[in-house]
């Protein structure tokens, strides 16, 4: 039976935890209700995820974010630092790093392509970059341990700095599997940055250097929805922010997030949220 690690067992009043396992002790197959950023700081071993074994060694960085059962085996001095975090509570969806192709590739796409790519698209840091990352980790760990006034703000900033560093590092990868994910990530980042403009499937496919059909298939596999569905959902999320935080009209909100027809916007808003924009705004007040 696969052990389930629950959020309330690890998080108290803040959704980031640094767990240093140097060396990594034996641990049964498990899954968790939160995301986990794994940094291999030394040694080697096998990471078995969904029953598929992948060799890992110092400098490897990967994300466990889909509640997948996993464990470690054949450990030879294996040393890990695990960053446990809850992306929803942290509000990662609203962070500017979502404009980075490397963020989408490392945190969203690589876990979905792990088996297909035989784990070749993981991030592999060189010795210098690993040393930089360890310094960032130490700064985050200090804030979490000391818990001085304002630690939540500063710990979040430290975590953001670390994720940005890793996203940029992934963007420099020359491995063919990683480059493939970066091209899809580039298209996703374009949507994130230009959601309020006219965007069509052909332009996104061109950004990813793929045919329209290949891009559509790759995007759906990566995001579990079509590119246009993702665009609409992003626009609705941005519209929700405007409805909560401003008093501009529903029509103005629709135009501000990229809809050219306020009636179509209202239909899509109701389909996704279960209520009209006016009902949504009224409940948010």
C-alpha positions in Angstrom: 0.0 0.0 0.0 1.3 3.4 -1.0 1.8 5.8 1.9 0.1 9.2 1.6 1.8 12.3 3.1 -0.7 14.9 4.1 -0.2 18.6 4.1 -1.1 19.0 7.7 1.7 16.6 8.7 4.3 18.9 7.2 3.0 22.5 7.0 2.0 24.4 10.1 1.4 28.1 9.3 3.4 28.4 6.1 3.4 26.3 2.9 7.1 25.9 2.3 9.4 23.4 4.1 13.0 22.6 3.5 13.8 18.9 4.2 17.5 18.1 4.0 18.2 14.3 3.7 21.9 14.0 3.5 22.1 11.0 3.3 18.6 10.0 2.1 17.3 7.3 4.5 15.2 4.3 3.3 11.6 5.5 2.8 8.7 3.4 1.6 6.9 4.2 -1.7 4.7 7.2 -1.1 2.9 10.1 -2.6 1.9 13.5 -1.2 -0.8 16.2 -1.2 1.7 18.9 -2.1 4.5 19.6 -4.6 8.1 18.7 -4.1 11.2 20.1 -5.7 14.0 17.6 -5.4 17.6 18.7 -5.6 20.3 15.9 -5.6 23.3 17.3 -3.8 25.5 14.2 -3.7 25.8 10.5 -4.5 23.6 8.5 -6.8 20.7 6.1 -6.8 17.5 5.3 -8.6 14.4 7.3 -8.4 11.4 5.1 -9.0 8.3 7.0 -10.0 5.0 5.3 -11.1 7.1 2.1 -11.2 9.6 3.5 -13.7 13.3 3.5 -12.4 15.5 6.5 -13.4 19.1 6.9 -12.4 19.9 10.2 -10.5 23.1 11.8 -9.3 24.4 15.1 -7.9 23.2 18.1 -9.8 19.9 16.6 -10.9 16.8 18.7 -10.2 13.2 17.6 -10.8 9.7 18.2 -9.6 7.1 15.8 -8.1 3.8 17.6 -8.6 1.2 15.2 -9.7 0.6 13.0 -6.6 2.6 10.3 -8.3 3.8 7.4 -6.1 7.6 7.3 -5.9 10.6 6.1 -3.9 14.4 5.8 -4.0 16.5 2.6 -4.4 20.1 1.5 -4.9 21.3 4.5 -2.9 25.0 5.1 -3.1 25.6 8.0 -0.7 22.5 9.6 -2.2 21.9 13.1 -0.6 18.8 15.1 -1.3 17.3 18.4 -0.4 13.5 18.4 -0.8 11.5 21.6 -0.9 7.9 20.9 0.0 5.5 23.6 -1.1 1.8 24.2 -1.9 1.6 26.1 -5.2 -2.0 27.1 -4.6 -1.5 28.6 -1.2 1.6 30.4 -2.5 -0.3 31.9 -5.4 2.4 30.8 -7.9 -0.1 31.2 -10.7 0.1 34.9 -10.3 3.9 35.2 -10.2 5.8 36.8 -13.1 8.0 33.8 -13.4 5.2 32.2 -15.4 6.5 34.3 -18.3 9.7 32.2 -18.2 9.7 29.2 -20.7 12.1 27.4 -18.4 9.6 27.5 -15.6 6.9 25.9 -17.7 9.4 23.3 -19.0 10.8 22.3 -15.6 7.8 22.6 -13.3 4.9 21.7 -15.6 6.1 19.9 -18.7 9.0 17.7 -17.6 6.9 15.7 -15.1 4.4 14.9 -17.9 7.1 13.9 -20.4 9.3 12.0 -17.9 8.5 8.5 -19.1 8.5 9.5 -22.8 11.9 11.2 -22.5 13.3 8.5 -20.2 14.1 11.3 -17.7 16.6 12.9 -20.1 14.7 16.3 -20.0 15.4 16.7 -16.2 17.5 19.7 -15.2 21.2 18.9 -14.6 23.2 21.6 -12.9 27.0 21.8 -13.2 29.1 22.1 -10.0 29.1 25.9 -10.0 25.4 26.2 -10.5 24.8 23.6 -7.8 26.9 25.6 -5.4 24.9 28.7 -6.2 21.6 26.8 -5.6 22.9 25.5 -2.3 23.6 29.1 -1.1 20.0 30.1 -2.1 18.7 27.0 -0.2 20.6 27.9 2.9 19.2 31.5 2.9 15.7 30.1 2.5 16.3 27.5 5.3 17.6 30.2 7.7 14.4 32.3 7.3 12.2 29.2 7.8 14.1 28.2 10.9 14.4 31.6 12.6 10.9 32.6 11.9 11.5 36.2 12.7 8.8 38.8 12.0 8.3 39.1 8.3 9.8 35.7 7.6 6.8 34.7 5.4 7.5 37.6 3.0 11.2 37.0 2.9 11.0 33.2 2.7 8.6 33.6 -0.2 11.0 36.0 -1.9 13.9 33.5 -1.3 11.8 30.7 -2.8 10.9 32.8 -5.8 14.6 33.7 -6.3 15.4 30.0 -6.3 12.7 29.0 -8.8 13.7 31.9 -11.1 17.4 30.7 -10.9 16.3 27.1 -11.8 14.0 28.3 -14.6 16.8 30.3 -16.1 19.2 27.4 -15.8 16.8 25.1 -17.6 16.5 27.6 -20.4 20.2 27.2 -21.2 20.0 23.4 -21.5 21.3 22.0 -24.8 19.8 18.6 -24.4 17.4 17.9 -27.3 14.6 16.7 -25.0 14.8 19.8 -22.9 14.9 22.0 -26.0 11.6 20.4 -27.1 10.0 21.2 -23.8 11.4 24.8 -23.9 9.7 25.4 -27.2 6.3 24.4 -25.8 7.1 26.4 -22.7 7.9 29.4 -24.9 4.4 29.2 -26.5 2.8 28.9 -23.0 4.9 31.9 -21.8 3.7 33.9 -24.8 0.1 33.2 -23.9 0.8 34.3 -20.3 2.3 37.5 -21.5 0.0 38.4 -24.4 -3.3 36.9 -23.2 -5.1 40.3 -23.8 -4.1 40.3 -27.5 -5.3 38.4 -30.5 -3.7 34.9 -30.4 -4.3 32.1 -32.8 -3.1 28.5 -33.0 -0.9 29.1 -36.1 1.1 31.8 -34.4 1.6 29.6 -31.3 2.7 26.7 -33.5 5.2 29.0 -35.2 6.6 30.1 -31.9 7.2 26.5 -30.9 8.6 25.7 -34.4 6.0 22.9 -34.9 3.3 22.1 -37.3 -0.2 23.1 -36.2 -1.2 19.5 -35.6 2.0 18.5 -33.7 1.8 21.6 -31.5 -1.9 21.0 -30.7 -1.1 17.4 -29.7 2.0 18.4 -27.6 0.1 21.2 -25.9 -2.8 19.1 -24.9 -0.5 16.4 -23.6 1.4 19.0 -21.5 -1.6 21.0 -20.2 -4.5 18.5 -20.4 -6.4 21.1 -22.5 -6.1 22.8 -25.9 -4.1 26.0 -26.3 -7.3 28.0 -26.9 -8.9 26.5 -23.8 -5.9 27.5 -21.8 -6.1 31.0 -23.2 -9.7 31.4 -22.3 -9.2 30.1 -18.8 -6.3 32.5 -18.3 -8.4 35.4 -19.5 -11.3 34.4 -17.2 -8.8 34.2 -14.3 -7.5 37.7 -15.1 -11.1 38.9 -15.5 -11.9 37.6 -12.0 -9.0 39.7 -10.6 -10.4 42.8 -12.3 -13.9 42.2 -11.1 -12.7 41.8 -7.5 -10.3 44.7 -7.5 -11.9 47.4 -9.7 -15.2 48.9 -10.4 -14.9 49.0 -14.2 -17.9 47.7 -16.2 -18.2 44.0 -17.2 -17.8 45.1 -20.9 -14.6 47.0 -20.0 -13.3 43.9 -18.2 -14.1 41.7 -21.2 -12.1 44.0 -23.5 -9.2 44.4 -21.0 -8.6 40.6 -21.0 -8.8 40.1 -24.7 -12.5 39.3 -25.4 -14.0 41.2 -28.3 -17.6 40.3 -27.4 -18.9 40.9 -23.9 -21.8 38.4 -24.4 -19.3 35.7 -25.4 -17.2 36.7 -22.4 -20.2 36.3 -20.1 -21.0 32.9 -21.5 -17.4 31.7 -21.0 -17.2 33.2 -17.6 -20.3 31.3 -16.5 -19.1 28.1 -18.1 -15.9 28.2 -16.1 -16.9 29.7 -12.8 -20.6 28.7 -12.6 -21.8 32.3 -12.2 -22.1 35.4 -14.3 -19.4 38.2 -13.9 -21.9 40.4 -12.0 -22.8 37.6 -9.6 -19.1 36.9 -9.2 -18.4 40.6 -8.4 -21.3 40.8 -6.0 -20.1 37.8 -4.0 -16.5 39.1 -3.9 -17.5 42.4 -2.3 
